[in-house]
Amino acid sequence: LWYPLRKKHERTLEIGLTKHRAGEPAVDPITGELTIATHQLLAAVPTDVYWDLQHFVHWELHKAKQHGFSWLKAWSIAQLIFCGFVWIAATLGAILVKTTFGHSLGMYQSVVGVMSINIALLCLLCAVVAVLRTTVAFKLHRNCPTADLATVLTAQDKGGRVVVGNQLVRSL
C-alpha cells in the first residue's frame, strides 16, 4: 500500500472506523489483518504497564521474564551508578581541562572547553535517563504482574502484535 490511499483503501478505512466505533473488529487496510477496537486493546495489558515496559529494550525484558523484576531493578541501579560516575568524571575532566591546560591551548582553549562541557552535559543526560529507568523499574517491581510482561514479550516476538490466546489484541 502506498500513499496517497486509493479509493478502495479509503472505503476500507471508513468501514473499519465505523466498526471500531461500534466495538467490532475490523480489517486494517494497510496490513490486511483483523484488528480489535481500542477499548478492547486496553483490556489485555493496562496502558500504564505497556508504556512502562517501553522504557526497556527487548533483551532486558526477556531477562526480567527469566529472573523477575528484581533483576530489572538491580540492572537499572547498576546503570544509574555507572552513569553517575561517568558524569562526575566528565565534569571533573571539563574543569581540569579548562583550569590546567587552558593557557597552553591558545586559540583552541574555547573549543576544548566547549567540547568538555558538552561531554559532561551528555553524561548528565544519560544519568537522568538512568534515573527515570530506575524509577520505572521500581514501579514495575511493585505493581506489574508477570503475565503482562509475558503478553508484551509474546507480542514483540511475533513482530509487534500482542496476541492473547489466538486473538490479535494490539499492534505495537
C-alpha positions as a Markdown table, in Angstrom:
| # | Residue | x | y | z |
|---|---|---|---|---|
| 1 | Leu | 0.0 | 0.0 | 0.0 |
| 2 | Trp | 1.4 | 3.4 | -1.0 |
| 3 | Tyr | 0.2 | 6.9 | -0.3 |
| 4 | Pro | -1.9 | 8.5 | -1.3 |
| 5 | Leu | -4.6 | 6.0 | -0.5 |
| 6 | Arg | -6.7 | 4.7 | -3.3 |
| 7 | Lys | -10.4 | 4.8 | -3.2 |
| 8 | Lys | -10.8 | 1.1 | -2.2 |
| 9 | His | -8.4 | 1.7 | 0.8 |
| 10 | Glu | -10.3 | 4.8 | 1.8 |
| 11 | Arg | -13.5 | 2.8 | 1.8 |
| 12 | Thr | -11.9 | 0.0 | 3.8 |
| 13 | Leu | -10.7 | 2.6 | 6.3 |
| 14 | Glu | -14.1 | 4.2 | 6.6 |
| 15 | Ile | -15.7 | 0.8 | 7.2 |
| 16 | Gly | -13.1 | -0.1 | 9.8 |
| 17 | Leu | -13.5 | 3.1 | 11.7 |
| 18 | Thr | -17.3 | 2.6 | 11.8 |
| 19 | Lys | -16.8 | -1.0 | 13.0 |
| 20 | His | -14.3 | 0.1 | 15.7 |
| 21 | Arg | -16.8 | 2.8 | 16.9 |
| 22 | Ala | -19.3 | 0.1 | 17.3 |
| 23 | Gly | -16.8 | -2.1 | 19.3 |
| 24 | Glu | -16.3 | -4.6 | 16.5 |
| 25 | Pro | -13.0 | -5.9 | 15.0 |
| 26 | Ala | -12.1 | -4.5 | 11.5 |
| 27 | Val | -9.6 | -5.2 | 8.8 |
| 28 | Asp | -6.6 | -2.9 | 8.7 |
| 29 | Pro | -6.3 | -1.5 | 5.2 |
| 30 | Ile | -2.5 | -1.3 | 5.4 |
| 31 | Thr | -1.7 | -4.8 | 6.8 |
| 32 | Gly | -4.9 | -6.6 | 5.8 |
| 33 | Glu | -5.1 | -8.1 | 9.3 |
| 34 | Leu | -8.1 | -8.1 | 11.6 |
| 35 | Thr | -7.6 | -5.6 | 14.5 |
| 36 | Ile | -9.6 | -5.0 | 17.6 |
| 37 | Ala | -11.3 | -1.8 | 18.8 |
| 38 | Thr | -9.2 | 0.4 | 21.1 |
| 39 | His | -11.2 | -0.1 | 24.2 |
| 40 | Gln | -10.6 | -3.9 | 23.8 |
| 41 | Leu | -6.9 | -3.3 | 23.3 |
| 42 | Leu | -6.6 | -1.9 | 26.8 |
| 43 | Ala | -8.2 | -5.0 | 28.3 |
| 44 | Ala | -5.2 | -7.2 | 27.5 |
| 45 | Val | -2.4 | -5.1 | 29.1 |
| 46 | Pro | -3.0 | -1.9 | 31.1 |
| 47 | Thr | -1.8 | 1.1 | 29.2 |
| 48 | Asp | 0.4 | 2.4 | 32.1 |
| 49 | Val | 2.2 | -1.0 | 32.3 |
| 50 | Tyr | 2.6 | -1.1 | 28.5 |
| 51 | Trp | 4.2 | 2.3 | 28.4 |
| 52 | Asp | 6.4 | 1.5 | 31.4 |
| 53 | Leu | 7.7 | -1.6 | 29.7 |
| 54 | Gln | 8.7 | 0.5 | 26.7 |
| 55 | His | 11.5 | 2.1 | 28.8 |
| 56 | Phe | 13.4 | -1.1 | 28.4 |
| 57 | Val | 14.8 | -3.0 | 25.4 |
| 58 | His | 13.8 | -6.4 | 24.3 |
| 59 | Trp | 16.6 | -8.4 | 25.8 |
| 60 | Glu | 16.2 | -6.6 | 29.2 |
| 61 | Leu | 12.6 | -7.6 | 29.3 |
| 62 | His | 13.4 | -11.2 | 28.5 |
| 63 | Lys | 15.9 | -11.2 | 31.3 |
| 64 | Ala | 13.2 | -9.8 | 33.6 |
| 65 | Lys | 10.9 | -12.6 | 32.5 |
| 66 | Gln | 13.5 | -15.2 | 33.3 |
| 67 | His | 14.8 | -13.7 | 36.6 |
| 68 | Gly | 11.9 | -11.5 | 37.7 |
| 69 | Phe | 11.6 | -7.7 | 38.0 |
| 70 | Ser | 14.1 | -7.7 | 40.8 |
| 71 | Trp | 16.8 | -8.3 | 38.1 |
| 72 | Leu | 15.5 | -5.4 | 36.1 |
| 73 | Lys | 15.6 | -3.2 | 39.2 |
| 74 | Ala | 19.2 | -4.3 | 40.0 |
| 75 | Trp | 20.3 | -3.7 | 36.4 |
| 76 | Ser | 18.8 | -0.2 | 36.4 |
| 77 | Ile | 20.5 | 0.7 | 39.6 |
| 78 | Ala | 23.9 | -0.6 | 38.2 |
| 79 | Gln | 23.3 | 1.6 | 35.1 |
| 80 | Leu | 22.4 | 4.6 | 37.3 |
| 81 | Ile | 25.6 | 4.2 | 39.3 |
| 82 | Phe | 27.8 | 3.8 | 36.2 |
| 83 | Cys | 26.2 | 6.9 | 34.5 |
| 84 | Gly | 26.6 | 8.9 | 37.7 |
| 85 | Phe | 30.3 | 8.0 | 37.9 |
| 86 | Val | 30.9 | 8.8 | 34.3 |
| 87 | Trp | 29.1 | 12.2 | 34.7 |
| 88 | Ile | 31.2 | 13.1 | 37.7 |
| 89 | Ala | 34.4 | 12.1 | 35.8 |
| 90 | Ala | 33.4 | 14.1 | 32.7 |
| 91 | Thr | 32.5 | 17.1 | 34.8 |
| 92 | Leu | 35.8 | 17.0 | 36.7 |
| 93 | Gly | 37.6 | 16.4 | 33.3 |
| 94 | Ala | 36.0 | 19.6 | 31.9 |
| 95 | Ile | 37.1 | 21.6 | 34.9 |
| 96 | Leu | 40.6 | 20.1 | 34.7 |
| 97 | Val | 40.9 | 20.9 | 31.0 |
| 98 | Lys | 39.8 | 24.4 | 31.5 |
| 99 | Thr | 41.9 | 25.2 | 34.5 |
| 100 | Thr | 45.1 | 23.2 | 33.9 |
| 101 | Phe | 45.5 | 23.2 | 30.1 |
| 102 | Gly | 43.6 | 26.3 | 29.2 |
| 103 | His | 46.6 | 28.6 | 28.9 |
| 104 | Ser | 48.6 | 26.2 | 26.8 |
| 105 | Leu | 45.9 | 25.5 | 24.3 |
| 106 | Gly | 45.9 | 29.0 | 22.9 |
| 107 | Met | 43.2 | 29.7 | 20.3 |
| 108 | Tyr | 41.8 | 26.2 | 20.9 |
| 109 | Gln | 41.0 | 26.8 | 24.5 |
| 110 | Ser | 37.4 | 27.7 | 23.9 |
| 111 | Val | 36.8 | 24.8 | 21.6 |
| 112 | Val | 38.2 | 22.3 | 24.0 |
| 113 | Gly | 36.3 | 23.9 | 26.9 |
| 114 | Val | 33.0 | 23.8 | 25.0 |
| 115 | Met | 33.6 | 20.1 | 24.0 |
| 116 | Ser | 34.4 | 19.2 | 27.6 |
| 117 | Ile | 31.3 | 20.9 | 28.8 |
| 118 | Asn | 29.2 | 19.2 | 26.1 |
| 119 | Ile | 30.6 | 15.8 | 27.0 |
| 120 | Ala | 29.7 | 16.4 | 30.7 |
| 121 | Leu | 26.2 | 17.5 | 29.7 |
| 122 | Leu | 25.7 | 14.4 | 27.6 |
| 123 | Cys | 26.8 | 12.3 | 30.5 |
| 124 | Leu | 24.3 | 14.2 | 32.8 |
| 125 | Leu | 21.6 | 13.4 | 30.3 |
| 126 | Cys | 22.5 | 9.7 | 30.4 |
| 127 | Ala | 22.3 | 9.8 | 34.2 |
| 128 | Val | 18.9 | 11.5 | 34.1 |
| 129 | Val | 17.6 | 8.8 | 31.7 |
| 130 | Ala | 19.1 | 6.1 | 34.1 |
| 131 | Val | 17.2 | 7.8 | 37.0 |
| 132 | Leu | 13.9 | 7.6 | 35.0 |
| 133 | Arg | 14.5 | 4.0 | 34.0 |
| 134 | Thr | 15.3 | 3.1 | 37.6 |
| 135 | Thr | 12.2 | 4.7 | 38.9 |
| 136 | Val | 10.1 | 2.8 | 36.3 |
| 137 | Ala | 11.9 | -0.5 | 37.2 |
| 138 | Phe | 10.9 | 0.0 | 40.9 |
| 139 | Lys | 7.3 | 0.7 | 39.9 |
| 140 | Leu | 7.2 | -2.4 | 37.7 |
| 141 | His | 8.7 | -4.5 | 40.5 |
| 142 | Arg | 6.0 | -3.4 | 42.8 |
| 143 | Asn | 2.9 | -3.3 | 40.5 |
| 144 | Cys | 3.4 | -5.3 | 37.3 |
| 145 | Pro | 2.2 | -8.9 | 37.1 |
| 146 | Thr | 4.5 | -11.2 | 35.1 |
| 147 | Ala | 1.5 | -12.1 | 32.8 |
| 148 | Asp | 1.6 | -8.5 | 31.5 |
| 149 | Leu | 5.3 | -8.8 | 30.7 |
| 150 | Ala | 4.8 | -12.2 | 29.1 |
| 151 | Thr | 2.0 | -10.7 | 26.9 |
| 152 | Val | 4.1 | -7.9 | 25.7 |
| 153 | Leu | 7.1 | -10.1 | 25.0 |
| 154 | Thr | 4.9 | -12.6 | 23.1 |
| 155 | Ala | 3.8 | -9.6 | 21.0 |
| 156 | Gln | 7.3 | -8.4 | 20.4 |
| 157 | Asp | 8.4 | -12.0 | 19.4 |
| 158 | Lys | 5.5 | -12.1 | 16.9 |
| 159 | Gly | 6.6 | -9.0 | 15.1 |
| 160 | Gly | 4.9 | -6.3 | 17.3 |
| 161 | Arg | 1.5 | -7.9 | 17.7 |
| 162 | Val | 0.0 | -8.7 | 21.1 |
| 163 | Val | -1.8 | -12.0 | 20.9 |
| 164 | Val | -3.9 | -13.3 | 23.8 |
| 165 | Gly | -4.9 | -16.8 | 23.1 |
| 166 | Asn | -5.3 | -16.8 | 19.3 |
| 167 | Gln | -6.8 | -13.3 | 19.1 |
| 168 | Leu | -4.8 | -10.3 | 17.9 |
| 169 | Val | -5.2 | -7.7 | 20.7 |
| 170 | Arg | -2.8 | -4.9 | 19.9 |
| 171 | Ser | -0.3 | -3.9 | 17.3 |
| 172 | Leu | 2.8 | -2.3 | 18.8 |
